[in-house]
Structure formats: structure tokens, C-alpha cells
Amino acid sequence: MRKRSCIGFSVLLVVAAGVTAYELFHKPHSEVMLRGERESYWIQRLVDHQNRIENVVKEWHGLGPEAIPVLVRAVDQQNGSQQIYFNLWPKLPDAWKNRYPRPLDPEYTRFRAATVLSDISVRADVTACPVLMRALNDREERVQSTAAAALGNIGRDHGDVLPYLVRAMQHTNYLVRGAIARSLGYFNLPPKAVPVLLKALSGQDAYVRAIAVGSLNRINPHVAARAGAVPILLECATHPQASALAAWALGEIGREPDLVVPVLIRMVGASNAVQRKLAIDALGKFGQEAREAMPDL
């Protein structure tokens, strides 16, 4: 009996913590109106799992520049109490659930907001850069990856972003490092990115190596060639997680057809549809050499 009482008391404490988190921290700012709807309506649309990301991007693009601050706030919601409330809400009694609204998943909201922000923003939109830089330290790695990609689109003219990304290449997650490596290839001061990309070529992750080669080639094809771009990509092509990226980069580089074309032809027979498409696209860039080896191309 005493054990049941203790359990019941613990449940009440959990519920009280959830309610307290809501009461103390759920203090909505004055909502912006976008196309006649409150921003909370659009945030709900943003995180709706039934709403494909392509449709979400199109919707937010249609909202115009007024939507950018809303997305920035959504990316920047790092309040730990929101996560507590999200985790505890299912444990609330039904009567309390009717009083306190179902919370949005904070991590998924940040992820979706960063994704859309990356797609609809322009380079001049540097106001989002500090928030995206903070998002590189998010608890959720997919938010970190998306923020890194967004900084490559938005932060090219922001003086603090490039050195921040260079330092962030020490990240432990290969997907995040890959997103950073891709973004480094788009900056206006690319020489600062070259040393860290060259270092990435000797790393253990084929996924990151393939992306680093592509970024180096975009910055300076001669540097990429001297670093052994083609041999590195041919080796990366043997790794399932990097083969599609390697095919794309080999097509972009367009060198050493005697070595590359046979590898791409084998990749055309792969079971992965993305890999097949990228291999075919890459072969098309080799012109006559590819047609002679594969007449049906």
C-alpha cells in the first residue's frame, strides 16, 4: 500500500512539474499575422507530418520576408522547459489535457524551421546567421546538420560564419561534418576553407571525404586535383554511404575518363535509384568517352 502511495505521489510530482513548466515558460510573444493567420497556425503547418516538406517550403516562400523572423524564432527555441512539457504532457490526466494544449515537439520544430529557412532565405538575410550558428550546438544532430547547410546558403557574406564553420569541422557526427564541408565550398573567401577541407580528405568517413572533394573542386580544381581528388572519389565509390556523392563529384570534376567511366558504368547497375541517376548524369558529362563505352547512354 505504501509503495502504491509512493508511486502515486511520484506521478503527481511529474504532472505538477509539467504544469509548472507550462505555466512558467509558456509565455507566447505577440504573434505576427501572416496572410490573415496567426503565426502559430503556420508553425502548426510547419510541423505537420502530413505536410510534405516541399509543400511547406512553398507555403513559407509565399508568406514573404515577414516570415523570416518567425522561422528564426522557431529555430532559436532552445528552452529546456519546452522539452520537459512536451515529454510530460502525455502523462497528464485527461481533464488537465483539456486545459493545457498539446505541445509541439521542440526538436522537430527547430529542424523543420531550419530546413525551410535554408530554402527560402537569400544571402542578404544575415539576421538569421547568429541563430543558425547557435543551432550548430543544438541537442539534435539533424538540427545541427540543417543549420550548417543553411549557413552555406545564407551566411556567405557574414564575416563570422566561415571561421565558425571551420572550427565546427571538429564535430563528432559525420553527417554534421559533411553538411559543414558542403557549405564551406560556397563562401566568398574560400582559401580560408581549403586547409580544413584538405584535412578532411584523410579522415575515416568516406561520406565526408566525398563531400570535401566536391567543395575543394568548387573552390579550386587545381588544388583538388593535386590532392588526389579522383583516386579518393573512386575509393569513396566503394562505400554505400558515399557512392552516390562520389558519382556526382566525379561527374563535376570530369577528369581521367579511363579510370572513372568504367566505375560509373558499374554504378548504373546499382540497386539504389539515386546512385543510378547520379551515375548516369555523371557519365553524360564525359561525352564521347562515355558514349563509346556505353552506346545506349
C-alpha positions in Angstrom: 0.0 0.0 0.0 2.8 2.4 0.9 4.5 1.5 -2.3 1.4 2.4 -4.3 1.2 5.7 -2.4 4.8 6.5 -3.3 4.2 5.8 -7.0 1.0 7.9 -7.0 2.9 10.7 -5.3 5.7 10.5 -7.9 3.1 10.7 -10.7 1.6 13.8 -9.1 5.1 15.3 -8.9 5.7 14.6 -12.6 2.3 16.1 -13.5 3.0 19.1 -11.3 6.4 19.6 -13.0 4.8 19.5 -16.4 2.1 22.0 -15.4 4.6 24.3 -13.7 6.8 24.2 -16.8 3.9 25.3 -18.9 2.7 28.0 -16.6 6.2 29.4 -16.1 7.6 29.2 -19.5 4.7 29.2 -22.0 4.5 32.9 -22.4 3.8 33.5 -26.1 5.1 36.7 -27.6 2.7 38.9 -29.6 2.0 36.8 -32.6 2.7 38.1 -36.1 -0.2 37.8 -38.6 0.8 36.2 -41.9 -1.8 36.1 -44.8 -4.6 36.6 -42.3 -3.5 33.8 -39.9 -1.6 33.9 -36.7 2.0 32.7 -36.8 1.0 29.7 -34.6 -1.2 28.5 -37.4 1.8 28.5 -39.8 4.1 26.8 -37.2 1.5 24.1 -36.9 1.6 23.7 -40.7 5.3 23.7 -40.5 5.5 20.6 -38.2 2.5 18.7 -39.7 3.9 15.3 -40.6 1.3 15.0 -43.3 2.5 18.2 -45.0 5.4 17.3 -47.3 8.5 19.4 -46.9 8.2 20.6 -50.5 4.8 21.9 -49.8 5.9 23.5 -46.5 8.8 25.4 -48.3 6.4 26.6 -51.0 3.9 27.8 -48.4 6.5 29.7 -46.4 8.1 31.2 -49.5 4.7 32.6 -50.4 4.5 34.3 -47.0 7.2 36.7 -48.0 10.1 38.3 -46.0 7.8 38.8 -42.9 8.1 35.0 -42.4 11.8 35.1 -41.8 11.7 36.4 -38.2 9.1 33.8 -37.4 11.3 31.0 -38.6 14.3 32.4 -36.8 12.4 32.4 -33.5 11.3 28.8 -34.2 15.0 27.7 -34.8 16.1 29.5 -31.6 13.6 27.9 -29.2 16.2 26.2 -27.0 14.2 26.5 -23.8 14.6 23.2 -21.9 11.3 23.6 -20.2 9.5 23.2 -23.5 11.1 19.8 -24.0 10.1 18.9 -20.4 6.5 20.0 -21.1 6.5 18.0 -24.4 7.7 14.9 -22.6 5.3 15.2 -19.7 2.1 16.2 -21.5 1.1 12.6 -22.4 1.2 11.8 -18.6 -1.3 14.5 -17.7 -4.8 13.4 -16.6 -7.4 13.9 -19.4 -9.0 16.8 -17.5 -5.7 18.6 -17.5 -5.0 17.9 -21.1 -8.2 19.7 -21.9 -6.9 22.7 -20.1 -3.3 22.7 -21.3 -2.8 22.4 -25.1 -0.8 19.6 -26.7 2.7 20.9 -27.2 4.7 20.8 -30.4 7.9 18.7 -30.5 10.5 21.4 -29.9 13.3 19.5 -31.7 11.2 18.7 -34.7 10.1 22.3 -34.9 13.7 23.5 -34.9 14.6 21.0 -37.5 11.8 21.9 -39.9 12.2 25.7 -39.3 16.0 25.4 -40.1 15.2 23.4 -43.3 12.7 25.9 -44.6 14.9 28.9 -43.6 17.7 27.4 -45.6 15.5 27.1 -48.7 13.6 30.4 -48.7 16.3 32.8 -47.4 18.7 34.8 -49.5 22.3 35.7 -48.9 21.4 39.2 -47.8 19.3 37.7 -45.0 22.2 37.7 -42.5 19.9 38.3 -39.5 19.4 34.6 -39.3 23.1 33.8 -39.1 23.6 34.1 -35.3 20.7 31.9 -34.6 21.9 29.3 -37.1 25.4 29.4 -35.6 23.9 28.7 -32.2 21.9 25.8 -33.7 25.2 24.1 -34.6 25.3 23.3 -30.9 21.7 22.0 -30.8 20.9 18.8 -28.9 19.5 17.3 -32.0 22.1 16.4 -34.7 19.6 16.7 -37.6 19.1 20.4 -36.5 22.9 20.9 -36.5 23.2 19.4 -40.0 20.4 21.5 -41.3 21.8 24.7 -39.7 25.2 24.0 -41.3 23.6 23.7 -44.7 21.5 26.8 -44.2 24.7 28.8 -43.2 26.1 27.8 -46.6 23.1 29.4 -48.3 22.7 32.4 -46.1 25.9 33.2 -44.4 28.4 33.6 -47.2 28.7 37.4 -46.7 28.6 37.2 -42.9 32.1 37.7 -41.5 31.8 35.4 -38.5 30.2 32.4 -40.2 33.2 31.0 -42.2 35.6 30.8 -39.2 32.8 29.3 -37.1 32.2 26.6 -39.6 35.9 25.9 -39.9 36.1 25.3 -36.2 32.9 23.2 -36.2 34.5 20.7 -38.6 35.7 19.0 -35.4 32.2 17.8 -34.8 31.9 14.1 -33.9 29.0 13.3 -36.1 29.9 12.6 -39.8 26.6 13.9 -41.1 27.1 17.2 -39.5 30.7 17.4 -40.7 29.5 16.6 -44.2 27.0 19.4 -44.1 29.7 21.8 -42.9 32.1 20.6 -45.6 29.5 21.2 -48.3 28.8 24.7 -47.0 32.5 25.6 -46.9 32.6 25.3 -50.7 30.3 28.2 -51.2 32.0 31.1 -49.4 33.4 34.2 -50.9 36.7 33.8 -49.1 37.4 30.1 -50.0 41.1 30.0 -49.3 40.3 30.0 -45.5 38.3 26.8 -46.0 41.0 24.9 -48.0 43.2 23.7 -45.1 40.3 22.1 -43.2 38.9 20.5 -46.4 42.3 19.1 -47.2 42.5 17.7 -43.7 39.0 16.1 -44.2 40.3 14.1 -47.2 42.4 12.0 -44.9 39.6 11.3 -42.4 37.9 8.0 -41.8 34.4 8.8 -43.2 34.0 8.3 -46.9 30.8 10.4 -46.8 32.8 13.4 -45.5 35.7 12.8 -47.9 33.5 12.7 -50.9 31.8 16.0 -50.0 35.1 17.6 -49.1 36.5 16.7 -52.6 33.4 18.3 -54.2 33.9 21.5 -52.2 37.6 21.7 -52.9 36.9 21.2 -56.6 34.4 24.1 -56.5 36.9 26.3 -54.7 40.0 25.4 -56.8 40.0 22.5 -59.2 43.8 22.5 -59.4 44.1 22.1 -55.6 41.6 19.3 -55.7 43.5 17.5 -58.5 46.8 17.8 -56.7 45.2 16.4 -53.5 44.2 13.3 -55.5 40.5 14.0 -56.0 39.8 11.3 -58.5 41.5 8.4 -56.6 39.8 9.5 -53.4 36.4 9.5 -55.0 37.0 6.2 -56.7 37.7 4.7 -53.2 34.6 6.5 -51.8 32.5 5.0 -54.5 33.0 1.6 -52.9 31.3 2.7 -49.7 27.4 2.5 -49.7 27.0 5.8 -47.7 29.3 7.7 -50.1 28.8 6.1 -53.5 26.1 8.5 -54.8 28.1 11.5 -53.6 31.2 10.1 -55.3 29.3 9.6 -58.6 28.1 13.2 -58.5 31.6 14.6 -57.7 33.3 12.5 -60.4 30.9 14.0 -62.9 31.6 17.5 -61.7 35.4 17.0 -62.0 35.2 15.3 -65.4 38.8 14.0 -65.3 40.6 10.7 -66.0 37.8 9.1 -68.0 39.8 5.9 -68.5 39.5 5.3 -64.7 36.2 6.9 -64.0 33.9 5.9 -66.8 34.1 2.1 -66.1 33.3 2.8 -62.4 30.3 4.9 -63.3 29.0 2.3 -65.7 29.1 -0.3 -62.9 27.2 2.2 -60.7 24.5 2.5 -63.3 23.5 -1.1 -62.4 23.2 -0.3 -58.7 20.0 -1.1 -56.8 19.9 2.5 -55.3 17.9 4.7 -57.6 19.6 7.9 -56.5 23.0 6.4 -57.2 21.9 5.2 -60.6 20.6 8.6 -61.6 23.7 10.4 -60.4 26.0 7.9 -62.2 24.0 8.4 -65.5 24.2 12.2 -65.1 27.9 12.0 -64.4 28.5 9.8 -67.5 26.7 12.3 -69.6 29.4 14.9 -68.7 32.1 12.7 -70.1 30.7 13.0 -73.6 32.3 10.8 -76.3 34.3 8.7 -73.9 31.2 7.6 -72.1 29.2 7.0 -75.3 31.9 4.8 -76.7 31.9 2.7 -73.5 28.1 2.7 -73.2 26.4 3.2 -76.6 22.9 3.2 -75.0 23.7 6.2 -72.9 
